[in-house]
Amino acid sequence: MSENTHTAAAPSGTRSATGRVWLITGANSGFGQAITRAALAAGDTVVAAVRRPESLDELAAAHPGRVVPVALDVTDSARITAVVAEVMLWYGRIDVLVNNAGRGLIGAVEETTDRELRDLMDLHFFGPAALTRAVLPHMRRQGSGAIVQMSSMGGRFSFPGVGAYSATKFALEGLSEALAEEVSPHGIRVLVVEPGAFRTGFAGEGALGQSAPLDAYEETVGPVRAGLPGSDGKQPGDPDKAAAAILTVLAAEQPPLRLALGNDAADAIATRLKSAVEEAAAWEAISRATDLDGE
């Protein structure tokens, strides 16, 4: 993150922090763990928000005072408020928020229950939205900050079997696109990260939810049910390289709003964007023929 010329003095905290102060959700695995390690390597301090803080005991012991595990279920709005207040009490500032906690779900739209969809939306959308709102007053007061939203290439396009997952990421991206323009005058940056397939444990046993299948969708969703879990441990993406890329982009003078990660994500997003442009052009005449005559 580059220096901001209108950075205000943050209130002093009860603890001293080395480097920037990061608040990272889901910091004990996958991208969250990789970003935590990258931030530590950069000399920064990480408040690692996880459901089981004891899972970070070893990492915290290896970096005394620079890794602070805290208990947080991002679907618990009261706890979100408390955690942000604790970080501000300790350090007086939050420089980077990483909304990373998440999980996968496979199921056709008809197969996905209301409960499954609402639970996933709570985790991927309402939780990050609440955390974002909780940190913004402090970042505005600082005149600086960065909010990193861990989305997916599935936040730019969707395909059979991942409609619910993509819906949550589409929602997060829509919120973040508006947010970026709203907070830019306050010196705050927003980065939406869109990874492809990385070796994070996302598709591992017990990590990937599946809706109860219907025979009607075996042809379209069946291959995803078999293929996604089967890809675990074989994905091409390196989480450590992804974390390094995120830190590099945050340090750029003019970072992008969206950052695709992985050859698969870059190729698929480019293909979908090209297809969308072609479709819009093919139907442009009908699109433009719907205004009132003479207006």
C-alpha positions as CSV (number, residue, x, y, z in Angstrom):
1,M,0.0,0.0,0.0
2,S,1.6,3.3,-1.0
3,E,1.8,6.2,1.3
4,N,-1.3,8.4,1.4
5,T,-0.8,12.1,1.6
6,H,-3.8,12.8,3.8
7,T,-3.2,10.1,6.3
8,A,-4.3,11.3,9.8
9,A,-2.7,10.3,13.0
10,A,-4.4,7.1,14.3
11,P,-5.3,6.9,18.0
12,S,-2.6,5.2,20.0
13,G,-3.4,1.7,21.2
14,T,-2.5,-0.4,24.2
15,R,0.0,-2.5,22.2
16,S,2.7,-1.6,19.7
17,A,2.5,-3.0,16.2
18,T,5.3,-3.9,13.8
19,G,4.5,-2.6,10.3
20,R,0.9,-2.5,9.1
21,V,-1.9,-4.1,11.0
22,W,-3.9,-6.7,9.1
23,L,-7.2,-8.2,10.1
24,I,-7.6,-11.5,8.1
25,T,-10.5,-13.9,8.4
26,G,-10.0,-17.6,7.8
27,A,-6.3,-17.1,8.5
28,N,-5.6,-20.7,9.5
29,S,-5.9,-22.3,6.1
30,G,-5.8,-21.7,2.3
31,F,-5.4,-18.2,1.0
32,G,-5.9,-16.8,4.5
33,Q,-2.9,-18.6,5.8
34,A,-0.8,-17.8,2.8
35,I,-1.7,-14.1,3.1
36,T,-0.9,-14.2,6.8
37,R,2.5,-15.6,6.2
38,A,3.2,-13.1,3.4
39,A,2.2,-10.2,5.7
40,L,4.5,-11.5,8.4
41,A,7.4,-11.9,5.9
42,A,6.8,-8.2,5.0
43,G,7.3,-7.3,8.7
44,D,3.7,-6.6,9.5
45,T,1.3,-7.6,12.3
46,V,-1.7,-9.9,11.7
47,V,-4.8,-10.2,13.8
48,A,-5.9,-13.7,12.6
49,A,-9.6,-14.1,12.9
50,V,-10.7,-17.8,13.0
51,R,-13.3,-20.0,14.5
52,R,-10.7,-22.0,16.4
53,P,-7.9,-19.7,17.6
54,E,-6.0,-22.7,19.1
55,S,-5.3,-23.8,15.5
56,L,-2.9,-20.9,15.2
57,D,-1.0,-21.5,18.5
58,E,2.2,-22.7,16.6
59,L,2.3,-19.8,14.2
60,A,1.6,-17.3,17.0
61,A,4.4,-18.8,19.1
62,A,6.8,-18.5,16.1
63,H,5.9,-14.8,15.7
64,P,5.3,-13.5,19.2
65,G,3.4,-10.3,19.3
66,R,3.0,-10.3,15.5
67,V,0.3,-13.0,15.1
68,V,-2.7,-12.4,17.4
69,P,-5.4,-15.2,17.0
70,V,-8.9,-14.1,17.8
71,A,-12.2,-16.1,17.8
72,L,-14.5,-15.0,15.0
73,D,-17.4,-16.6,13.1
74,V,-18.1,-14.0,10.4
75,T,-21.8,-14.8,10.5
76,D,-21.9,-13.4,14.1
77,S,-22.5,-9.7,13.7
78,A,-22.1,-8.9,17.4
79,R,-18.7,-10.7,17.5
80,I,-17.6,-8.7,14.4
81,T,-18.2,-5.5,16.2
82,A,-16.3,-6.7,19.3
83,V,-13.3,-7.9,17.3
84,V,-12.9,-4.6,15.4
85,A,-13.2,-2.8,18.7
86,E,-10.6,-5.0,20.2
87,V,-8.1,-4.4,17.4
88,M,-8.6,-0.7,17.6
89,L,-8.1,-0.8,21.4
90,W,-4.9,-2.8,20.9
91,Y,-3.3,-1.0,18.0
92,G,-5.3,2.1,17.3
93,R,-5.6,1.3,13.6
94,I,-6.5,-1.3,11.0
95,D,-4.5,-0.9,7.8
96,V,-5.7,-3.9,5.8
97,L,-8.9,-6.0,6.1
98,V,-9.0,-9.3,4.2
99,N,-12.4,-10.9,3.9
100,N,-11.3,-14.4,3.2
101,A,-13.4,-16.9,5.2
102,G,-15.5,-19.1,3.0
103,R,-16.3,-22.6,1.7
104,G,-17.7,-24.3,-1.5
105,L,-21.0,-25.7,-2.3
106,I,-22.0,-27.9,-5.3
107,G,-25.6,-28.2,-6.3
108,A,-28.0,-27.3,-9.1
109,V,-30.2,-24.3,-8.3
110,E,-33.2,-26.6,-7.9
111,E,-31.2,-28.9,-5.6
112,T,-30.0,-26.1,-3.3
113,T,-32.1,-25.6,-0.3
114,D,-33.1,-22.2,1.1
115,R,-31.1,-22.9,4.2
116,E,-28.0,-23.8,2.2
117,L,-28.3,-20.7,0.1
118,R,-28.9,-18.4,3.1
119,D,-26.0,-19.9,5.1
120,L,-23.6,-19.4,2.2
121,M,-24.8,-15.9,1.6
122,D,-24.2,-15.1,5.3
123,L,-20.7,-16.4,5.1
124,H,-19.6,-14.9,1.8
125,F,-21.7,-11.7,1.6
126,F,-23.4,-10.5,4.8
127,G,-20.3,-11.3,7.0
128,P,-17.8,-9.5,4.8
129,A,-20.3,-6.6,4.4
130,A,-20.6,-6.3,8.2
131,L,-16.8,-6.4,8.7
132,T,-16.3,-3.8,6.0
133,R,-18.8,-1.5,7.6
134,A,-17.2,-2.0,11.0
135,V,-13.7,-1.0,9.8
136,L,-14.6,1.9,7.5
137,P,-15.1,4.6,10.2
138,H,-11.6,3.8,11.5
139,M,-10.0,3.8,8.0
140,R,-11.8,7.0,7.1
141,R,-10.4,8.6,10.3
142,Q,-6.9,7.4,9.3
143,G,-7.3,8.6,5.8
144,S,-5.9,5.3,4.5
145,G,-6.6,1.6,4.4
146,A,-7.2,-1.3,2.1
147,I,-10.1,-3.8,1.9
148,V,-9.3,-7.1,0.2
149,Q,-12.4,-9.1,-0.9
150,M,-11.5,-12.8,-1.7
151,S,-13.9,-13.6,-4.5
152,S,-13.4,-16.2,-7.2
153,M,-13.4,-16.5,-11.0
154,G,-16.8,-17.7,-10.1
155,G,-17.6,-14.2,-9.1
156,R,-17.3,-13.1,-12.7
157,F,-19.2,-16.0,-14.4
158,S,-21.0,-19.1,-13.4
159,F,-21.6,-22.7,-14.6
160,P,-23.8,-25.7,-13.7
161,G,-23.5,-26.8,-10.1
162,V,-22.1,-23.6,-8.6
163,G,-25.0,-21.2,-8.9
164,A,-25.3,-20.6,-5.2
165,Y,-21.6,-20.2,-4.7
166,S,-21.4,-17.8,-7.6
167,A,-24.4,-15.9,-6.5
168,T,-22.7,-15.0,-3.2
169,K,-19.5,-13.9,-5.0
170,F,-21.4,-11.9,-7.6
171,A,-23.1,-10.1,-4.7
172,L,-19.8,-9.4,-3.0
173,E,-18.3,-8.0,-6.2
174,G,-21.3,-5.8,-6.8
175,L,-21.1,-4.3,-3.4
176,S,-17.3,-3.9,-3.7
177,E,-17.5,-2.1,-7.0
178,A,-19.7,0.6,-5.5
179,L,-17.6,0.6,-2.3
180,A,-14.4,1.3,-4.2
181,E,-15.7,4.5,-5.7
182,E,-17.3,5.6,-2.4
183,V,-14.2,5.2,-0.3
184,S,-11.5,6.3,-2.8
185,P,-11.8,10.0,-1.8
186,H,-11.0,8.9,1.8
187,G,-7.7,7.3,0.8
188,I,-9.1,3.7,1.1
189,R,-8.6,1.1,-1.6
190,V,-10.7,-1.9,-2.5
191,L,-9.2,-5.0,-4.2
192,V,-11.4,-7.9,-5.4
193,V,-9.4,-11.1,-5.8
194,E,-10.6,-13.7,-8.3
195,P,-8.6,-16.9,-8.0
196,G,-9.0,-19.9,-10.2
197,A,-8.0,-23.4,-8.9
198,F,-5.4,-23.3,-6.2
199,R,-4.1,-25.9,-3.8
200,T,-5.9,-24.5,-0.7
201,G,-8.0,-27.4,0.5
202,F,-11.1,-25.8,-0.9
203,A,-12.1,-29.0,-2.7
204,G,-10.8,-31.3,0.1
205,E,-12.7,-34.0,1.9
206,G,-15.2,-32.4,4.4
207,A,-14.5,-28.9,3.1
208,L,-16.8,-28.9,0.1
209,G,-20.6,-28.9,0.7
210,Q,-22.9,-30.8,-1.6
211,S,-26.7,-30.4,-2.0
212,A,-28.8,-33.6,-2.2
213,P,-28.7,-34.6,-5.9
214,L,-31.6,-35.0,-8.2
215,D,-31.3,-37.5,-11.1
216,A,-32.5,-34.8,-13.5
217,Y,-29.2,-32.9,-13.2
218,E,-26.8,-35.8,-13.4
219,E,-25.8,-34.8,-17.0
220,T,-25.1,-31.1,-16.2
221,V,-24.0,-31.1,-12.5
222,G,-22.8,-34.7,-12.2
223,P,-19.4,-34.0,-13.8
224,V,-18.8,-31.1,-11.3
225,R,-19.8,-33.3,-8.3
226,A,-17.1,-35.8,-9.4
227,G,-14.5,-33.5,-10.9
228,L,-14.2,-30.8,-8.2
229,P,-13.5,-33.1,-5.3
230,G,-11.2,-35.1,-7.6
231,S,-9.1,-32.0,-8.3
232,D,-8.0,-31.6,-4.7
233,G,-4.2,-31.6,-4.5
234,K,-3.9,-31.3,-8.3
235,Q,-4.8,-27.7,-8.8
236,P,-2.2,-25.6,-10.7
237,G,-2.3,-22.5,-8.4
238,D,0.2,-21.8,-5.7
239,P,-1.4,-20.0,-2.7
240,D,2.0,-18.5,-1.7
241,K,2.4,-16.9,-5.1
242,A,-1.2,-15.7,-4.9
243,A,-0.5,-14.0,-1.6
244,A,2.7,-12.4,-3.0
245,A,0.7,-11.1,-5.9
246,I,-1.9,-9.5,-3.6
247,L,0.8,-7.7,-1.6
248,T,2.5,-6.5,-4.8
249,V,-0.8,-5.1,-6.1
250,L,-1.6,-3.4,-2.8
251,A,1.7,-1.6,-3.0
252,A,1.0,-0.4,-6.6
253,E,0.4,3.3,-7.2
254,Q,-2.7,2.5,-9.3
255,P,-4.0,-0.9,-8.4
256,P,-6.8,-2.6,-10.2
257,L,-10.3,-3.1,-8.7
258,R,-10.2,-6.7,-9.8
259,L,-7.3,-9.1,-9.8
260,A,-7.7,-12.5,-11.5
261,L,-5.2,-15.1,-10.2
262,G,-4.1,-18.2,-12.2
263,N,-3.9,-19.0,-15.9
264,D,-7.3,-20.7,-15.7
265,A,-9.0,-17.6,-14.2
266,A,-7.3,-15.2,-16.6
267,D,-8.2,-17.3,-19.6
268,A,-11.8,-18.0,-18.5
269,I,-12.6,-14.5,-17.5
270,A,-11.2,-13.1,-20.8
271,T,-13.3,-15.6,-22.7
272,R,-16.5,-14.7,-20.9
273,L,-15.8,-11.0,-21.3
274,K,-15.3,-11.4,-25.0
275,S,-18.5,-13.5,-25.2
276,A,-20.5,-10.8,-23.3
277,V,-19.3,-8.1,-25.7
278,E,-20.3,-10.2,-28.7
279,E,-23.7,-11.0,-27.3
280,A,-24.4,-7.3,-26.5
281,A,-23.4,-6.4,-30.1
282,A,-25.6,-9.1,-31.6
283,W,-28.7,-7.8,-29.7
284,E,-27.8,-4.1,-29.6
285,A,-30.5,-3.1,-32.1
286,I,-33.3,-4.6,-30.0
287,S,-31.7,-3.1,-26.8
288,R,-31.8,0.3,-28.4
289,A,-35.3,0.1,-29.8
290,T,-37.1,0.3,-26.5
291,D,-37.1,4.1,-25.7
292,L,-40.3,6.1,-26.2
293,D,-40.6,7.4,-29.7
294,G,-39.4,11.0,-30.1
295,E,-37.5,11.0,-26.8
